[in-house]
Amino acid sequence: MILHGAEDEVAPFTEVNKLISDLRAAKVGWELQLFSGAQHAFTNPSNASEERADREYKFAIERFFKEIFGRSS
């Protein structure tokens, strides 16, 4: 799972595209969550878009972990 801020200048989208190309070449499953208005390290929000990304990624990662590792009972 790739969680990425669309306005990230530290890891620009060209880098994300390269990563996706590498994952495809390796035949590895992947998922991308792209958050508009969010920069790098959006888990320390500095604007409303990053606050939304900070909330939403937590749901996405919980779902992803449940899919990968299953539910713990």
Summary of the structure (lengths in Angstrom):
residues: 73
radius of gyration: 13.5
end to end distance: 23.9
largest distance: 40.9
contacts: 178
relative contact order: 0.20
helix: 48%
strand: 11%
